[in-house]
Amino acid sequence: MSDQTPEVTPQPPLRQTHVVTCFLLRSDTDQPRILIVRRSQRVGSYNTRWAGISGFVEEGVTPDEQAYTEIREETGLQGEQVRMLRRGVIVEHEDAALGRHWYIHPFLFEVLAPDTISLDWEATEMRWITPSELREYETVPKLEEAYKSARDGEEIISTNP
């Protein structure tokens, strides 16, 4: 019998990565619905999984500013076509396989022109679902938790027109 413990190879530290996830809410249907999109094969991670409108927080940009940028780039909606309702607390997720420690900044937006959405290359499909339906989809990690954080987050007094 050996007293030696197995040698453990130390894992490199996870790269801290800040992203925004925006939940777009439409209230012009029988019940409020949120937009989810299926990530394309061309994005860097979690291909074909369902997600909110999301993206990396660029250096020198606040998460709030990045949220509006991602919405504009990925849906074609302009600032006056959406209104930030709530800002959630950060949701963390460690993914050793990707070498990332994700810091997810969740937001809830009201969409004033939901029928004008035009997806870019980052998504292949979109669906308006009730929040309770999230668990029925294969999503990016922590999407339901991020939604709840956004839904229950700090109420925003909009300065947009």
C-alpha positions in Angstrom: 0.0 0.0 0.0 1.4 3.4 -1.0 1.2 6.6 1.0 1.5 8.7 -2.1 -1.4 10.8 -3.2 -2.0 11.0 -7.0 -0.3 13.9 -8.6 -2.8 16.6 -9.6 -2.0 18.7 -12.6 -2.8 22.3 -11.7 -5.4 23.9 -14.0 -4.6 27.3 -15.5 -6.6 30.1 -14.0 -9.9 30.7 -15.8 -10.0 33.9 -17.9 -12.4 36.4 -16.4 -14.9 37.3 -19.1 -17.7 39.9 -18.7 -20.7 39.5 -21.0 -24.2 41.1 -21.2 -27.4 39.1 -21.7 -30.4 41.1 -22.7 -33.9 39.8 -22.3 -36.3 41.5 -24.7 -39.9 41.7 -23.5 -43.0 42.2 -25.6 -46.3 42.9 -24.0 -48.5 43.1 -27.0 -49.5 39.5 -26.9 -51.9 37.5 -24.7 -49.2 37.2 -22.1 -45.8 38.8 -21.8 -43.1 37.0 -23.8 -39.3 37.2 -23.9 -37.1 36.7 -27.0 -34.7 33.9 -27.2 -32.4 33.2 -30.1 -30.6 30.1 -31.3 -26.9 30.7 -31.5 -25.3 30.0 -34.8 -22.4 27.7 -35.6 -20.3 30.8 -36.3 -20.2 32.1 -32.7 -17.3 31.3 -30.4 -19.1 29.2 -27.8 -22.3 27.4 -26.9 -23.2 26.9 -30.6 -26.9 26.0 -31.4 -27.9 26.7 -27.8 -30.7 29.2 -27.0 -29.8 32.5 -25.4 -30.8 36.1 -24.9 -29.2 38.8 -26.9 -25.7 38.7 -25.6 -22.1 39.7 -26.2 -18.7 40.5 -24.6 -18.4 43.8 -22.7 -15.8 45.7 -24.6 -13.0 47.4 -22.8 -13.8 51.0 -21.8 -17.6 50.4 -22.3 -20.1 50.0 -19.5 -22.4 46.9 -19.5 -25.4 49.3 -20.0 -23.8 50.7 -23.1 -22.8 47.2 -24.4 -26.4 46.0 -23.9 -27.7 48.7 -26.3 -24.9 47.9 -28.8 -25.7 44.1 -28.8 -29.4 44.7 -29.2 -28.7 47.1 -32.2 -26.2 44.7 -33.8 -28.1 41.5 -33.3 -31.7 42.6 -33.8 -31.5 45.8 -35.8 -33.5 47.6 -33.1 -32.4 51.1 -32.4 -32.3 52.8 -29.0 -35.7 54.5 -29.4 -37.3 51.1 -30.1 -36.3 49.5 -26.8 -36.4 50.7 -23.2 -34.3 49.3 -20.4 -36.6 48.2 -17.6 -34.2 46.5 -15.1 -30.6 45.7 -14.5 -30.0 42.4 -12.6 -27.1 41.4 -10.4 -24.2 39.7 -12.0 -24.6 35.9 -12.4 -21.3 33.9 -12.4 -20.5 30.7 -14.3 -17.2 28.8 -14.4 -16.6 26.8 -17.5 -13.3 24.9 -17.2 -13.7 23.4 -20.7 -13.6 26.8 -22.2 -11.2 28.2 -19.7 -13.6 31.0 -18.7 -15.1 32.4 -15.6 -18.2 34.2 -17.0 -19.6 37.3 -15.3 -23.1 37.7 -16.9 -24.6 41.2 -16.6 -28.4 40.6 -17.2 -30.8 43.2 -18.4 -34.6 43.3 -19.1 -35.7 45.6 -21.9 -39.2 46.4 -23.2 -39.4 46.1 -27.0 -41.5 48.8 -28.6 -41.3 47.5 -32.1 -41.0 43.7 -31.8 -42.1 43.0 -35.4 -39.2 44.9 -36.8 -36.5 42.5 -35.4 -34.0 41.3 -38.0 -31.4 38.8 -36.8 -27.8 39.0 -37.7 -25.3 36.1 -38.4 -24.9 35.3 -34.6 -28.4 33.7 -34.5 -30.2 31.3 -36.8 -33.7 31.4 -35.2 -35.8 33.4 -32.7 -38.8 32.6 -30.6 -41.0 34.6 -28.3 -41.7 32.5 -25.3 -43.2 32.8 -21.8 -40.4 32.9 -19.2 -41.7 29.6 -17.7 -40.9 27.9 -21.0 -37.1 28.7 -20.7 -36.5 25.3 -19.0 -37.8 23.5 -22.0 -34.9 24.7 -24.2 -31.3 23.7 -24.3 -29.8 27.1 -23.4 -26.5 28.6 -22.6 -25.4 28.0 -19.0 -27.3 30.0 -16.3 -29.9 31.5 -18.7 -32.9 31.0 -16.5 -30.9 32.3 -13.5 -29.9 35.4 -15.5 -33.5 36.0 -16.5 -34.6 35.9 -12.9 -31.8 38.3 -11.9 -32.9 40.7 -14.7 -36.6 40.3 -13.8 -36.0 41.0 -10.1 -33.2 43.6 -10.7 -32.9 47.3 -10.1 -35.6 49.3 -11.8 -34.2 51.7 -14.4 -35.6 55.2 -14.9 -35.1 55.6 -18.6 -33.5 58.7 -20.1 -34.0 57.4 -23.7 -36.7 59.2 -25.7 
